[in-house]
Structure formats: structure tokens, C-alpha cells
């Protein structure tokens, strides 16, 4: 389709060139008519109107053809960019499909000795396959008739083991995901919102995926994944299915 458009553009360019040559020849021919007819002086006023009408017609035709060629060129470039974007998206999707496996998460969970290890190994299996920068699992609880989610396991978190992080339902992105039982994906995380600290320094992921962990339509926790690269649709589905596996395992404990 793109090649056809390019061929038509080339044909249009050739036709436009011939058109402009035709203009020059026509002007010369019309200008030569009085001399060939051996007309005397005084014909200029009569032929002047002809010259003006022809010139206006030629200019209008030239501008029209030029605009048409420019528009066609823009269409070709636009279609090429669309094709490149589609190819890039398809390649990214195929790449993610070959590097993620739900079976790895299932095996990690089944080999865990207790709930703490189950959350830890399951989360690590997810983050490593996604090459995520950070990950966290929060489990639901009720205190004084207030529903909350509390951090239970983390991956590359810049906090100590004794730190307690709790969100009420509806509080922040974590609380909103828990309250609405819906996945939240943020593709422009503000600088400094999340920090990953290592011996080499610190950096801020730009993509955030928050997935509710549900059992029989009841939210029993929330999983949070932070990444430096965009999380594809296949990867989001993978996280949602992994969260379901962990939710089922936790509920059966």
C-alpha cells in the first residue's frame, strides 16, 4: 500500500513537471501569435485580457498541483510512521510473550513453605520476568471497621524490613485499586514519586502497574509493579493472572 502511494507520488511529480513545461510553451506560443499574424500596434489591449486570464489559470493550476503533491507526501510519511509503530508494538508484544511464563510463578508459589515465602518468591518471579525495578504486595485487613491494605512483601524496596506501610481503601493509587477492585496503570509517573536505591545511586521508574488480588470477587490484597520501561498489554495480563494465582494460594492458607 505504501509502495503504491509512493509510485503515485512519483507519477504526480512527473505530471506536475510536464504541466509547468506546458505553461512555458503555451505562454510563448500565445505571445508569438500577434507577430506570426503580422498584427500592427494596438492589439496589446485585446490580448492583454487573454494573457491575464491564462496566467491566472496557470497559477491556480500550479498551486493546486503543488498542494496535492505536498498532501500526498504527508500521507506517505504518516503511513510509514503508522507501519513502523505497528511493527514496533508487534515486536514488543512477541518479545514479552517469549520472556514471561505463568508456570514459573506457579512453581515458585507451590514450593514455598509458608505464606511469607509464598509472597516473596511469587513476587520475585514476576518482577524478574518483567525486569521490573520494584514490586510490592499488600494484603487486606480490617481495623476498627476500617478496611486497609498493609505491605507484606517487597522487591527492591528502599525501606527497612521493620517499616510498616498501610493504606486505607481509597487512599492513594494503592487504596483506589483496592476500593475499586480494578487495575491501575500509570505511564507517566512523576519524577521522585518512586525511588530505587542501590550502591550505584538512585533512579525513578516511569511506569506503574497496580493490580488487585481477588478471591471470589473479594479483594484480599494489591500487587504493585514499577518499571523503567512501558508495560505491554500482554505483561499486564500476565501480572493479573499471577496476582490471581497468589490470591488463590493465600486464601487457601
N, C-alpha and C positions, 0 to 999 in steps of 0.2 A: 504493500500500500504506500509506504514511504517512497520507494523507488519510483512508483508510478507518478507520485506527486512531483518528484524531482525531475522526471522526464518532461512532464507537462510544463514545469517551470522553465526548463531549457528551451522548449518549443516556443513558449510565450516570449522568452527573451529574444530569440531569433526573429519572431514576427514583429516585435517592437522595433528591432533594429531596421528591418525592411520598411516598416511604416515610416520611420524617420528619414530614411533614404528617399522614400516615395514623396515625402513632404518637400524635400530639397529639389527633387526633379520636377515636381508639379509647380513649385514656385518659379523655377527657372523657365519652364515651358510657358506658363501664363505670362510671365514678364516679357518673353520673346515674341508673343503673338502680335502686338502692335507693330514691331519692327518688321516681322515677316510679312505683314499685310501692308506695309509701307504707309501706315497711317500718319497723317500730319499731326502737328501740335494741336492740343485741345482735347485729346482723348483721355487725358490723365484723370479728370474728374469722374468720368464714367467708369473707367477701370479701377479707380480708387476704391469704390464701394465693393467691387469684386475682390480686390486684394484684402480688404479688411475682413469681409465675410469668410474668405478662405483661411486667412491667418487665424481668426478666432476659432474656426472649426478644427484646424490642425492643432492648435494649442490645447483646446479642450480634449481632443482625442489623445494627444500625447500625455497629458496629465492623468487621464482616465487609465490608460495602459500602464503608466508608471505606478499608480496606486494599486492596480490589480497585481502587478508583479511583486510589489512590496508586501502586500497582504498574503499572497501565496507563499512567499519566502518565510513569513512569520508562521504560517500554518505548518510548513515543513519542519521548522525548528521546534515548534510546540509539540508536534507529533513525535519528533525524535526524543525530546525530553520525556514525554509520556512513556515511550518504549523503554528508555533507559531506566526510568523509575520502576516500571513494572518488572523489568528484568532483575533489578537490584532487590526488589521486595521478594520476588520468587526465589532468588538465590539465598537470601537471608532465611526465608521460611524453610527451604530444603536443608540448609545448614543446621538450623535449630532442630529439625526433625531427626537428623542423624546424630546429634550430640546429646540429646536428652532421652532418658528412659525411665518410665514409671516403675519398672521392675527393680531398678536399683534402690529406689525409695522403699518399695515393699520389702525387699530383702533386709535393708538396714533396720526397718521397724521390727520385723519378725525376729531378728537376732538380739534385740535389746532385752536386758534383764529386768528393767523396771521402767516406770513412766518417765522419769528424768532422762534416762539414757535413750529412751524411745524418741523423745522430743529432740534431744541433742543430735542423735545420729540421723534422724529423718530430716531435720533442718539442714544439716551439713551436706547430706546427699543432694538436696535440692539446690543449695547455693553453689556447690562445686560444679554441678552440671550446667548451671546458668552462668557460671563465672561471675556471680553477684558479689558486690562489695560488702554488703551487710545483710543480716537476716535476723528475725526475731519471731518468737511465738508467745502469744499472750493467751492465758486461759481465763474463762469467765468465772466469776464468783459473786455472791450476794452478801453485802454487809449493811446491816440496819435497813433492810428493804431497798437498798440501792445497788443496782447492777453495775459491776465493774469488770474490767479485764486487767490481769496482772502479768507482768513479764515472767516467763518461766524458763525460757532458753534463748540463747543468742548466738549469732555467728559474726565474729569480728567486731563486736560492740566495744565502744570505747568507754566502758563503765566497769566498775569492780563487781566481783561476784556477790557481795553483800548489798549492792544497790537494789532498791525497790522502785519499780516503775509501774504506776497504776493509772488507768484512765476510766472515768465513768462512761457509761453508754452515752453516745452523742458528743463526747468531749474530743476535740481534735479529729484528725483523719482516722485514727485507730478506733475511737469511740463511735464515729459516724458509721464506719464499716460494720461494727458490732451491732449498732442500733438498727441499721437498715438492712442488715444481712446481705449486703451487696459488695461486689468487688470495686475497689477504687484504684484507678491508675492515673498517676501524675507524671507528665512527660516534661515538665519544666520546674523541677524542684529549686526553690530559691537558694542562692549561694549561702553556705553556712547553716542551712536547715538541718542537714545531717553531716557529720564528720567521721571519717575513717582515719584513725591514727595508727601509725606504725613507726618502726625505728627509723624509717626514711622520711618521715614527715606526716602531713595530713592532707586529705583531699575530700571533696564533697561530691557524692553521687548526684546525677541529674534526673534519674528516673526512679519512681517509687510505685511498687505494687502492693496493695493491701487486700488480702483475701479472707473472708470469714470462714471459719471451720465449723461446719454444721453437721448435726446428727438428728435425723428425723425432723428437718426444718427448724431445729433449735440451734442457735449459735452457742457453741461451747468454747469458742476461742477465736483468735485472729492471728493470721500469719502476715508478716511484713517483709518484703524483699526490696533492697535498694541496689541500684545498678548504675554503672558508668555508661552503659550502652542501652539503647532502646530495647524494651522487652516486646518481642513479637507476639502476635495473636496465638501462635502455637505454644509459645513459652507460658503465656498467661493461662492457657487451658491446662498445661502441664502442672503449673502451681496449684490451680484449683482442684485438679484431680488428686494431687499429692496431699493437699490440705484435707481432702475428704478421707483419704487413707489414714492419716494421722488422727483425724477426729473419730473415726470408727474404732481405731486401736485404743485411743484414750478412753472412750465411752465404755469399752469392754473390760477395762482395768478394774 
